[in-house]
Each structure stands twice: as structure tokens, then as C-alpha cells.
Amino acid sequence: MLRFRMPLLAAVAALAVAALSGCSGGSPTVDRPAKPAVSNVSPATASVVQTRTVTIAGHDLQNVTAVRFGTQTAAVKKATDSRLTVSAPAAAAYQPAKVDVTLLNKKGAAVASKSDAYRYTAGGGIAAQMRYALAHWKDYNTSEYGDLNPVGGDCANFASQTLIARGWTMNDDWYNHDAAASWSPSWGYVPAFDDYFAANASKYGFQKLSFSQADRAKVSLGDIGVFEWANDGYRDHIEVVDKITHVNGTIKISFASHNDDYEYRDLDETITKQHPGAGGHIWHLTRVAGP
């Protein structure tokens, strides 16, 4: 009799285990934390030089603190469970591309991504000017415009070249022919360049701005900075605005330039550390077209 009770008890125990495990016989269901996900990015297109407000829709987004557009990262302005608001930065090196949109947590770790979700387009003269500036701040385009460093400096020559890339055309007062075999003072000589802008301000829409925070709010990419190293009225140097950022309520401006050759030269560091007490101004170009 006992030999029949043992198999019966074993069968009952097996049924009990199966009941606890569910029909599949697998592990009991465990609740897991939800993971952020991106469903939509709007708007999804911008010029390579454009910074614009973007809305990202999805779920479980409330703990996302930053968003990476390709390689460029921006802090989140507002986050809810289903929506993020962020100021998408300009394209890296102002190059057209489709880029991934990646969500980051407070530790900087990626928590979600959407492939090719944001597109940078290359249209517009300012975009062309920026691409030229970043391509030639170090790699001089001597075959077309020569090098004026041996005769005093190439900074105005470089700035003028970027304006040609922007869509300007040479004229009888502003020109560089045959790789600097013939060039006008207003093209390659700093004081004459600045005087040319002053004389044509109303004709071409040039607005003279100071380095103050109030005036920096009006500065655009492609504008022209003029520097007086001794702040004595003598104009020594010219650069091209190639980055504008807002940091803790302060507007930071950077420039591309020749001699010194810079990709992103910070304005404040230039006038406080490199050339303490330096002065100058910025020509804001209110129109894409010039001469």
C-alpha cells in the first residue's frame, strides 16, 4: 500500500509547482521599470547654422536632462512624461547631415535614441560662409587668394574670402585678383576694411555693435569683428563670428581667424587674457547680400 502513496504525493507536488509557475512553466512575471522612448521629433529639419526649439514626443521622458543631436548636445528646457522641449544646436562644423537624436540622463548616459531623426540642410549664404571659414581657418586657400601675411597679415584677406563664399561679389573698391597679385586695401588691410564697412553701412545694411552683452544679443553668425589690441583707436585685427552660445544667462561669441589661426576664438578670453583691455566692435550684417 505504501508503494502507491509515494508516487501520488510526488504527482500532487508537481501539480502545485506547475500552478505557481503558470501554464508555460516559466518564472513568475516581474514588474520592470519603464524605459524612455522617442516617438517623434518636431520640427525635424533645420539649416546647418540654425538653432531652433524642438519638441520630442515619447514616454517616460521626465528624467531626461539633455539631448544629443549627432555629436552636439543641448540641455533640456522642459521635461514631462510624454514631451521634451530643447533648443537644438547648429550642426557640427556646419555640415549637412541626418543625425540620431539621443536622450541622456543626469549622468550623461544614453537612455533612448531615434536614428536619423533630425536633418541639417545646407541652404543659404551664411551656411556656405561658415563652412568656408571652418575649412580654411588653418588650410589657407592660397591658390585663389594668396597669403598676405608677408605684407602685414592675412586676417582681412580671410574675412573677405568668407564673404565671397557667403555670396558677395567683388567690385572696384573691394577685390582680390589672381591670388593676391592685385588687391584693394579694403579687401586685405584692416583699417581700410573697417572704413569700407563704415562708408557703406547704410547701402549694404551693416550695423556697428559693441562687445557689450546687450549688443551681443544682435550678433549673428558670419558677422565681422574688428579689434584694437591697445584700445587706442588703431584697428589691428579682423575675425569672423562662427559660434554664438548662451551660458548661464551670458552670451558667448567665438570667431574664426587667420594670424592668429583659430577655429573658435573666444571673444572674452581674447580681450581679457590674450590682449587685456583690448577694444573693438562687431559689424552685424543685416543682409546676406553685400557688394
C-alpha positions in Angstrom: 0.0 0.0 0.0 2.8 2.4 0.9 4.5 1.9 -2.5 1.4 3.5 -4.2 1.2 6.6 -1.9 4.7 7.9 -2.7 4.1 8.4 -6.5 0.8 10.0 -5.6 2.4 12.6 -3.3 5.0 13.4 -5.9 2.3 14.0 -8.6 0.4 16.3 -6.2 3.6 18.3 -5.5 4.4 18.6 -9.3 0.9 20.0 -9.9 1.3 22.5 -7.2 4.6 23.7 -8.7 3.0 24.0 -12.1 0.2 26.0 -10.7 2.6 28.5 -9.2 4.7 28.7 -12.4 1.9 29.3 -14.8 1.0 27.4 -17.9 4.4 27.8 -19.5 6.2 26.5 -16.5 8.5 29.7 -16.6 9.3 32.2 -13.9 6.6 34.4 -12.3 6.0 37.8 -14.1 8.1 40.6 -12.5 7.3 44.3 -13.0 10.2 46.2 -14.5 10.8 50.0 -14.7 9.7 51.6 -17.9 12.4 52.8 -20.3 12.3 56.2 -22.1 11.5 56.1 -25.8 11.3 58.6 -28.7 8.3 58.5 -31.0 8.5 61.9 -32.8 10.8 64.9 -33.3 9.2 68.2 -34.4 10.3 70.1 -36.3 12.8 67.6 -37.7 14.7 69.8 -40.1 16.9 72.9 -39.7 19.6 74.8 -41.5 23.1 73.8 -40.6 23.6 77.3 -38.9 20.2 77.3 -37.2 19.5 76.9 -33.5 15.8 76.1 -33.0 13.3 75.0 -30.4 12.4 71.3 -30.9 9.7 69.2 -29.3 10.4 65.5 -28.7 7.4 63.2 -28.0 7.6 59.8 -26.4 7.1 58.2 -23.0 8.9 58.1 -19.6 10.8 61.3 -20.6 10.6 63.1 -17.2 14.1 62.2 -16.1 15.9 63.1 -19.4 18.2 66.1 -18.8 19.9 66.5 -22.2 19.5 65.6 -25.8 22.3 64.9 -28.3 21.8 65.7 -32.0 24.5 63.8 -33.7 27.5 64.9 -31.7 26.1 68.2 -30.5 24.4 68.2 -27.0 21.8 70.6 -25.6 20.2 70.8 -22.2 16.5 70.1 -21.9 14.4 73.2 -21.2 11.3 71.4 -20.0 10.5 67.7 -19.5 7.3 65.8 -18.8 6.4 62.1 -19.0 5.5 62.5 -22.7 7.3 65.5 -24.0 10.7 67.3 -24.0 11.5 70.8 -25.1 15.1 71.5 -26.2 17.0 74.1 -28.2 18.6 72.0 -30.9 22.1 73.3 -31.7 23.6 74.2 -35.1 25.2 71.3 -37.0 28.7 70.2 -36.1 31.1 72.1 -38.3 28.0 73.4 -40.2 27.9 70.3 -42.3 24.6 68.9 -43.7 23.6 65.5 -42.4 20.9 63.3 -40.9 21.7 62.7 -37.3 20.5 60.5 -34.5 18.6 62.1 -31.6 19.8 60.6 -28.3 18.3 61.1 -24.9 20.7 61.4 -21.9 20.1 61.1 -18.2 21.6 63.3 -15.5 24.8 61.1 -15.5 25.2 61.7 -19.2 24.3 58.1 -20.1 22.2 57.4 -23.2 18.7 56.1 -22.3 17.0 56.2 -25.7 17.7 57.1 -29.3 16.0 57.5 -32.6 18.1 57.0 -35.8 18.3 59.8 -38.4 15.6 61.7 -36.6 16.9 65.2 -37.3 18.2 66.6 -40.6 20.6 69.6 -41.1 20.3 71.2 -44.5 22.9 73.3 -46.3 20.9 76.1 -47.8 21.8 79.7 -47.5 24.7 82.0 -47.9 25.6 82.1 -44.2 25.8 78.3 -44.1 28.3 78.5 -47.0 30.3 81.2 -45.3 30.6 79.1 -42.1 31.6 76.0 -44.0 34.3 78.0 -45.8 35.6 79.6 -42.6 35.9 76.2 -40.9 37.5 74.6 -43.9 40.1 77.4 -44.4 40.9 78.9 -40.9 44.1 76.7 -40.9 44.2 75.4 -44.5 44.8 78.7 -46.4 43.2 78.9 -49.8 46.3 80.4 -51.4 45.6 79.2 -54.9 42.7 81.6 -55.2 43.5 84.4 -52.7 47.2 84.2 -51.9 48.6 84.9 -48.4 49.0 88.4 -47.2 51.0 87.5 -44.0 54.3 88.6 -45.6 52.8 92.1 -46.1 51.3 92.7 -42.7 48.7 89.9 -42.0 46.1 87.7 -43.6 43.2 88.3 -41.3 41.2 90.7 -43.5 42.0 88.6 -46.6 40.5 85.6 -44.8 37.4 87.5 -43.7 36.9 88.8 -47.2 37.1 85.3 -48.6 34.3 84.1 -46.3 32.1 86.9 -47.5 32.7 85.8 -51.1 31.5 82.3 -50.0 28.5 84.0 -48.4 27.5 85.3 -51.8 29.1 88.7 -52.1 30.8 89.8 -55.3 33.9 91.9 -55.8 33.7 95.4 -57.1 36.1 98.3 -58.0 36.7 99.1 -54.3 36.8 95.6 -52.8 38.7 92.9 -54.7 41.5 90.3 -54.8 42.6 89.2 -58.3 44.9 86.5 -59.4 45.8 85.1 -55.9 46.6 88.5 -54.5 48.6 89.7 -57.5 46.3 92.7 -57.3 44.1 93.5 -54.2 42.5 96.6 -52.8 43.2 97.9 -49.3 39.6 97.5 -48.3 40.0 93.8 -49.0 43.1 93.0 -47.1 44.2 95.9 -44.9 42.4 96.1 -41.5 41.8 99.9 -41.2 40.7 100.2 -44.8 38.4 97.2 -44.5 36.8 98.7 -41.4 36.5 102.1 -43.2 34.8 100.4 -46.2 32.2 98.9 -43.9 31.6 102.3 -42.2 31.3 104.1 -45.6 28.8 101.5 -46.9 26.8 100.8 -43.8 23.5 102.2 -44.9 24.0 101.0 -48.5 24.6 97.4 -47.6 22.9 97.1 -44.2 25.9 97.0 -41.9 25.2 97.7 -38.2 28.0 98.6 -35.9 27.8 96.9 -32.5 29.9 97.0 -29.3 31.2 94.0 -27.4 28.6 94.5 -24.6 26.2 91.8 -23.6 23.3 94.0 -24.8 24.7 94.3 -28.3 25.8 90.6 -28.4 22.1 89.7 -28.5 22.0 91.2 -32.0 25.1 89.4 -33.3 24.7 86.7 -36.0 26.9 84.1 -37.4 29.1 85.5 -40.2 29.4 89.0 -38.7 32.8 90.7 -38.6 34.7 91.5 -35.5 37.3 94.4 -35.6 39.8 94.5 -32.7 42.0 97.3 -31.3 44.6 95.5 -29.2 45.7 98.6 -27.3 42.1 100.1 -27.4 43.7 103.3 -28.8 41.8 103.7 -32.0 44.2 101.8 -34.2 42.5 98.8 -35.7 44.8 95.7 -35.6 42.8 92.7 -36.4 39.6 91.2 -38.0 37.8 87.9 -37.3 34.6 86.2 -38.4 31.9 85.2 -35.9 31.5 81.4 -36.1 29.8 80.4 -32.8 27.2 82.0 -30.5 26.2 80.3 -27.3 24.2 81.2 -24.2 25.8 80.1 -20.9 24.1 80.8 -17.6 22.5 84.0 -19.0 25.7 85.2 -20.7 26.1 85.3 -24.5 29.5 83.9 -25.6 30.9 84.7 -29.0 33.6 82.9 -30.8 35.5 83.7 -34.1 37.4 82.1 -36.9 40.5 83.9 -38.0 43.9 84.0 -39.6 47.1 85.1 -37.8 46.5 84.0 -35.2 44.8 81.0 -36.8 41.7 80.0 -34.9 38.7 77.8 -35.4 36.7 79.1 -32.4 38.4 82.0 -30.7 36.5 83.2 -27.6 35.8 86.9 -27.5 36.1 87.3 -23.7 39.3 85.4 -23.5 40.8 87.4 -26.3 40.1 90.8 -24.7 40.9 89.9 -21.1 43.7 87.3 -21.2 45.3 87.4 -24.6 45.1 91.2 -25.0 44.0 92.6 -21.7 42.0 95.8 -22.2 41.5 95.4 -25.9 38.6 97.2 -27.6 36.8 97.0 -30.8 33.4 96.4 -32.4 31.4 94.0 -34.5 29.8 94.7 -37.9 26.4 93.0 -37.9 25.5 92.0 -41.5 21.7 92.5 -41.7 21.6 91.1 -45.2 23.1 88.1 -46.8 24.0 90.0 -49.9 26.7 92.6 -49.8 28.7 94.4 -52.6 
